[in-house]
Amino acid sequence: MASISSLGIGSGLDLNGLLDQLNEAERGKLKPIERQIETQKVKISAYGELKGALSGFQAAADALNDASLFQSLSTSVAGTSLEAAAGRDAAIGQYAIEVERLATAGSLASGRLEVELDQALTDTDQTLTLHFGNATGESPQSIDIDIAAGSSLEDIRDAINGHDGSGVTASIVNDGEGYRLALMSSETGESASITDMTFSDGFFADGIGFSGAEGAGAITQVGQDAMLSVNGIPIVSASNQVEGAIQGVTLSLTEEGSSTLKVEQDTRAVREAVTGFVEAYNALKSTIGELTAFTGDTETAGDLLGDSAVRSIEGRLRSVLAGGIEAGEGGFSMLSDIGITLKLDGTLEIDEQRLDEVIVNDQDALSAFFAGDSSTGGLAGQLSETVTQLVGSNGALGGAISGAESRIESLNDRYLSMEQSIEATIARYRTQFGQLDGLIAQMNQTSDYLFQQFEMMNAQLGRN
């Protein structure tokens, strides 16, 4: 039988159209699988949203699970002479502070040089020595810097600034009549003050004079230490950043004058952490509500409506929240003890007055309630551990996500198998249609031949 290169050519039938209809009908079998895959993808996305809300709640619980939060101190300053910050070692108290003098950095300006900035000043290599005559302890009293032959005033400045640990910053000052090499100590205080600078040969090329601290026209300002008193106790500091004058407190001196410093418990940080915890849980509940919403319309219903994993998560968290902890004498055991109640709709509500009272008067008991004496000893630690278990591979959420991913993988395999089966079926139809097309073409040829023969016979017999 002759082969047909294009379906329908031999028979005149729309076999291609028919084959397309059969192909579309066969591929319709894939639609249910595609819908199931899409359903699982939507679930995974919803699980991801839920996991994000759980992570936010866990972060808020972790903040309360840090005992140092309830030991943190804050500072307040009445006056403008200083700023202060309290560390963990600070103690609650009030301090009268008098700033008599701020620390300053020493400076040294050479005598005037009537030269050009790029003019070579040295014929030979020299050593510039910076002197710190008041240095104490391990600080060096002098530092040597190599100056190359042919260096200009700008080159000398750059050599000083490029020397690691020079202790000064160099610049060039134009006083209207000439240039001066100006040095400013990198640190404040008398011991860090620059007191002199000298060159090894003592002179420049062509007899150009140079004056250090002792030369004519040189200007020296010795750095000063800060002077202050704390509750009448005199204190001297090389820096305006004073540490150790008050244990655990850093003072930043800003101007001369009197100030009063108070170090007290940081109630704001604790309150923000507790409020953040409540808000994070309520945000989690809101997310769950949206994901499980029932509207009576499947098109707008929540993506996790009726999901068993969500019910398990809600139940576990509610159990921990309502269960509380074992408390010692005078301690708190339930959220309601500190002014937080679990409402009928599952959200948390704060009694502002009661919570403020607890934060101000019972921070130790509040710390024991939320943080406990171990990572999971308090309510916050128990909640954080519960979330970790829920999102883990064996937890309700982790298992649900893994299950959905496994179902997608299985559905993809099923889809591929069915698609291959459909392609094989369509290929078989194409072959059969080709055979049919060829058969009909052959029959048409036979019919045409017979018709011609009958016409010739009629003509011979004189029949019309």
C-alpha positions in Angstrom: 0.0 0.0 0.0 1.4 3.4 -0.9 2.4 5.6 2.0 0.7 8.9 2.7 3.0 11.8 3.7 0.2 14.1 5.0 -3.1 12.8 6.5 -6.2 13.4 4.4 -4.4 13.9 1.1 -5.5 10.5 -0.2 -8.9 10.3 1.3 -9.9 13.9 1.4 -11.0 13.6 5.0 -9.9 16.0 7.8 -7.9 13.3 9.6 -5.5 15.9 11.1 -8.4 17.7 12.7 -9.8 14.4 14.0 -6.4 13.4 15.4 -6.1 16.8 17.2 -9.5 16.2 18.8 -8.5 12.8 19.9 -5.2 14.2 21.3 -7.1 16.9 23.2 -9.5 14.3 24.6 -6.6 12.1 25.7 -4.7 14.9 27.3 -7.9 15.8 29.3 -6.9 12.8 31.4 -4.0 14.9 32.7 -6.1 17.8 34.0 -7.0 16.1 37.3 -3.3 15.4 38.0 -2.4 19.0 37.2 -5.1 20.2 39.6 -3.8 17.9 42.3 -0.2 19.2 41.8 -1.4 22.8 41.9 -3.3 22.1 45.1 -0.2 20.7 46.8 1.9 23.7 45.6 -0.7 26.1 47.1 -0.5 24.1 50.3 3.3 24.3 50.4 3.1 28.0 49.9 0.6 28.3 52.7 2.7 26.2 55.0 5.6 28.5 54.2 3.5 31.5 55.3 2.6 29.7 58.5 6.2 28.8 59.1 7.2 32.4 58.8 4.6 33.4 61.3 5.9 30.7 63.7 9.4 31.9 63.2 8.4 35.4 64.2 6.7 34.2 67.3 9.7 32.0 68.2 12.0 35.1 67.8 9.8 37.0 70.2 9.8 34.1 72.7 13.6 33.8 72.4 13.9 37.5 73.3 12.1 36.8 76.6 14.1 33.6 77.1 17.3 35.7 77.8 17.7 36.3 81.5 20.0 39.3 80.9 17.0 41.2 79.4 15.6 41.4 83.0 18.9 42.5 84.4 19.5 45.3 81.9 19.9 48.8 83.1 19.2 52.2 81.6 20.7 55.6 82.3 19.2 59.1 82.4 21.1 62.3 82.6 19.9 65.6 84.0 22.3 68.2 82.5 24.3 68.7 79.3 27.9 68.0 80.4 27.8 64.3 79.6 26.1 61.2 78.1 26.2 57.8 79.7 25.6 54.1 78.9 25.3 51.3 81.5 26.6 47.8 81.0 25.8 44.5 82.8 28.2 45.2 85.7 26.6 48.5 86.5 24.7 49.0 89.8 21.5 51.0 90.4 22.2 54.4 91.8 22.3 58.1 91.4 25.5 60.1 90.9 26.4 63.9 91.0 29.0 64.5 88.3 31.0 67.8 87.9 33.0 68.1 84.6 35.7 70.7 85.3 37.7 70.3 82.1 37.5 68.3 78.9 40.4 66.3 77.6 42.2 67.9 74.6 44.7 66.6 72.0 48.2 68.2 71.9 49.4 70.0 68.7 52.6 71.3 67.3 53.2 73.6 64.4 56.7 74.2 63.0 58.1 77.6 62.3 57.1 79.3 59.1 58.7 78.0 55.9 58.8 80.3 52.9 58.9 77.6 50.3 56.7 76.1 47.6 54.6 73.1 48.5 56.3 70.9 45.9 59.8 72.3 46.4 62.5 69.7 47.4 63.6 70.5 50.9 66.2 67.8 51.6 69.4 66.8 49.8 69.9 63.6 51.6 67.8 60.9 53.4 66.8 62.0 56.8 65.0 60.7 59.9 62.2 62.8 61.4 61.8 62.1 65.1 58.5 62.8 66.8 58.8 63.4 70.5 56.2 62.6 73.2 57.9 63.9 76.3 55.0 63.3 78.6 54.5 59.6 77.6 54.0 57.2 80.4 53.8 53.4 80.8 54.4 51.4 77.6 53.8 54.4 75.3 57.0 55.4 73.3 58.6 58.8 74.0 59.8 59.1 70.4 59.0 57.7 67.0 61.3 57.8 64.0 60.0 58.3 60.4 62.2 58.0 57.3 62.2 61.0 55.0 63.6 60.4 51.5 66.0 62.8 49.8 64.3 65.4 47.6 61.1 65.3 49.7 58.8 68.3 49.6 56.7 69.6 52.4 53.8 67.6 51.0 56.0 64.5 50.9 56.9 64.9 54.5 53.3 65.3 55.5 52.4 62.1 53.5 55.3 60.2 55.1 54.0 61.1 58.6 50.4 60.2 57.8 51.5 57.0 56.1 53.5 55.8 59.0 51.6 53.2 61.1 51.4 54.2 64.7 52.9 57.7 64.3 50.6 58.9 67.0 49.8 62.1 65.1 48.0 63.4 62.1 50.0 65.8 59.9 48.7 68.7 57.8 50.0 71.9 56.1 48.8 75.3 57.2 49.2 78.5 55.3 49.3 81.4 57.8 49.3 84.1 55.0 53.1 84.5 54.9 54.3 80.9 54.5 53.6 77.3 55.3 53.8 75.4 58.6 53.9 71.7 59.1 51.2 71.1 61.7 50.9 67.9 63.8 47.9 66.9 65.9 48.1 64.1 68.4 45.8 61.2 67.5 44.6 60.8 71.1 43.6 63.3 73.8 45.4 63.7 77.1 48.8 65.0 78.3 50.7 61.7 77.9 49.8 61.4 74.2 50.7 65.0 73.4 53.3 65.7 70.7 56.0 67.9 72.3 58.7 68.3 69.6 59.9 67.1 66.1 63.5 67.1 64.9 65.4 66.0 61.8 68.6 64.0 61.9 70.7 66.6 60.1 68.9 69.5 61.6 68.6 71.5 58.4 67.2 71.3 54.9 68.8 71.9 51.5 70.2 75.3 50.6 70.2 76.4 54.2 66.4 76.4 54.5 65.7 76.7 58.2 63.3 74.5 60.1 62.0 75.0 63.6 60.6 72.3 65.8 59.2 73.2 69.2 62.3 75.1 70.2 62.6 77.1 67.0 61.6 80.6 66.3 57.9 80.9 65.4 57.0 77.3 66.5 53.6 76.9 68.2 53.0 74.2 70.8 49.8 73.3 72.7 50.2 70.6 75.2 47.2 68.2 75.4 45.3 68.2 78.6 43.6 65.4 80.7 39.9 65.6 81.5 39.1 66.5 85.1 35.8 65.6 86.7 34.4 64.5 90.0 31.8 61.8 90.8 29.9 62.4 94.1 32.8 64.6 95.1 35.6 62.1 94.2 38.1 63.8 91.9 38.9 61.8 88.7 41.5 62.4 85.9 41.1 60.9 82.5 43.2 61.1 79.4 40.0 60.7 77.3 36.6 62.2 77.3 35.3 58.6 77.1 35.6 57.7 80.8 35.3 54.1 81.8 35.6 52.7 85.2 34.9 55.9 87.2 31.5 54.3 87.9 31.5 50.5 87.6 29.8 49.3 84.5 29.1 52.8 83.2 30.7 54.6 80.3 30.7 58.4 80.6 31.0 60.5 77.4 32.0 64.1 78.5 30.6 66.8 76.2 31.2 70.1 78.0 32.1 71.6 81.3 29.3 71.7 83.9 27.2 69.7 86.4 25.0 66.8 85.7 23.1 64.2 87.6 23.2 60.6 86.4 20.6 57.9 87.3 21.2 54.2 86.7 18.0 52.2 87.0 16.3 49.1 85.7 15.5 49.2 82.0 11.8 48.6 82.3 11.1 49.8 78.7 13.2 47.0 77.2 11.3 44.4 79.2 7.9 45.9 78.4 8.7 46.0 74.7 9.8 42.4 74.7 6.6 41.2 76.5 4.4 43.3 74.2 6.3 42.0 71.2 5.7 38.5 72.4 1.9 39.1 72.6 1.8 40.8 69.3 3.8 38.0 67.6 1.4 35.4 68.9 -1.7 37.3 67.8 -0.1 37.8 64.4 0.4 34.0 64.2 -3.3 33.5 65.1 -4.3 36.0 62.5 -2.2 34.1 59.9 -3.8 30.8 60.9 -7.2 32.4 60.7 -6.7 33.6 57.2 -5.2 30.3 56.0 -8.1 28.3 57.5 -11.0 30.7 56.8 -14.3 29.3 55.7 -16.4 31.6 53.5 -18.9 29.1 52.0 -17.1 29.5 48.7 -14.3 27.2 47.7 -12.8 29.9 45.5 -12.2 32.2 48.5 -11.8 29.7 51.3 -8.4 29.5 53.2 -5.8 27.3 51.6 -5.4 25.2 54.7 -9.1 24.9 55.6 -9.6 21.7 57.6 -5.8 20.9 57.6 -4.9 18.6 60.4 -1.4 20.0 60.8 -2.7 23.4 61.6 -5.1 22.0 64.2 -2.1 20.2 65.8 0.0 23.3 65.8 -2.7 25.4 67.4 -3.4 22.7 70.0 0.2 22.3 71.0 0.8 26.0 71.4 -2.4 26.6 73.3 -1.5 23.7 75.7 1.9 25.3 76.5 0.4 28.8 77.0 -2.4 27.6 79.2 -0.3 25.1 81.1 2.2 27.7 82.5 5.2 26.6 84.6 5.9 25.4 88.1 6.7 28.5 90.3 8.4 28.8 93.6 7.1 30.8 96.5 6.1 34.3 95.4 6.7 33.5 91.7 4.4 33.5 88.7 3.1 30.3 87.2 0.5 31.5 84.6 0.3 34.2 82.0 -2.7 35.6 83.8 -0.5 36.2 86.9 1.4 38.9 85.0 -1.6 40.5 83.3 -1.8 38.4 80.0 -5.0 36.5 79.4 -5.9 33.9 76.7 -9.2 35.1 75.2 -12.0 32.9 73.8 -10.9 33.6 70.2 -7.5 32.2 71.0 -5.6 35.6 71.0 -3.7 37.1 74.0 -4.7 40.3 75.7 -2.6 42.5 78.0 -3.8 44.1 81.2 -1.5 47.2 80.9 -1.8 48.2 84.6 -1.0 44.8 86.0 1.9 44.2 83.5 3.5 47.6 84.4 3.2 46.8 88.1 4.9 43.4 87.6 7.7 44.9 85.5 8.4 47.7 88.0 8.3 45.6 91.1 8.9 41.9 90.3 11.5 41.6 87.4 13.3 38.7 89.1 10.0 36.7 89.3 9.2 37.8 85.7 12.6 36.5 84.6 12.0 33.2 86.3 8.6 32.9 84.7 9.8 33.6 81.1 13.5 32.6 81.1 13.7 30.2 84.0 17.1 28.7 85.0 17.7 26.8 81.8 17.1 27.1 78.1 13.6 25.5 78.4 13.0 26.2 82.1 10.7 29.1 81.6 7.5 29.6 79.5 9.3 31.4 76.7 11.9 28.6 76.4 9.2 25.9 76.4 7.3 27.8 73.6 10.5 28.2 71.6 11.3 24.5 71.9 7.7 23.6 70.9 8.0 25.6 67.7 11.3 24.0 66.9 9.7 20.6 67.3 6.7 21.6 65.2 8.7 22.8 62.2 11.2 19.9 62.5 11.2 17.1 60.0 9.2 14.9 62.4 6.9 17.8 63.6 3.4 18.6 62.5 4.4 21.4 60.1 7.7 19.8 58.9 5.9 16.5 58.2 3.1 18.3 56.4 5.5 20.1 54.1 7.5 16.9 53.4 4.2 15.0 52.7 3.1 17.6 50.2 6.5 17.6 48.5 6.3 13.8 48.3 2.8 13.9 46.8 4.0 16.4 44.2 6.9 14.1 43.3 4.5 11.1 43.0 2.0 13.1 40.9 4.8 14.3 38.6 5.9 10.7 38.0 2.2 9.7 37.3 1.8 12.7 35.0 5.0 11.8 33.0 3.8 8.1 32.8 0.4 9.1 31.6 1.8 11.6 29.1 4.0 9.0 27.6 1.0 6.6 27.4 -1.0 9.4 25.6 1.8 10.0 23.2 2.0 6.3 22.4 -1.8 6.2 21.8 -1.8 9.2 19.5 1.2 7.7 17.6 -0.9 4.5 17.2 -3.9 6.6 16.0 -1.7 8.4 13.5 -0.4 5.2 12.1 -4.0 3.8 11.8 -5.2 7.0 10.2 -2.3 6.8 7.7 -3.3 3.3 6.8 -7.0 4.3 6.5 -6.0 7.3 4.3 -4.0 5.0 2.0 -6.8 2.4 1.8 -9.4 5.0 1.0 -7.1 6.5 -1.7 -6.7 3.1 -3.3 -10.4 2.5 -3.2 -11.0 5.9 -4.8 -8.5 5.0 -7.6 -10.3 1.7 -8.1 -13.7 3.5 -8.2 -12.4 6.0 -10.7 -11.1 3.2 -12.9 -14.3 1.3 -12.9 -16.3 4.5 -13.6 -14.2 5.1 -16.6 -14.7 1.6 -17.9 -18.4 1.8 -17.5 -18.4 5.1 -19.4 -16.5 3.5 -22.2 -18.8 0.5 -22.4 -21.9 2.8 -22.4 -20.3 4.8 -25.3 -19.6 1.7 -27.3 -23.2 0.4 -26.8 -24.6 3.8 -27.7 -26.0 4.4 -24.2 -26.2 7.9 -22.8 
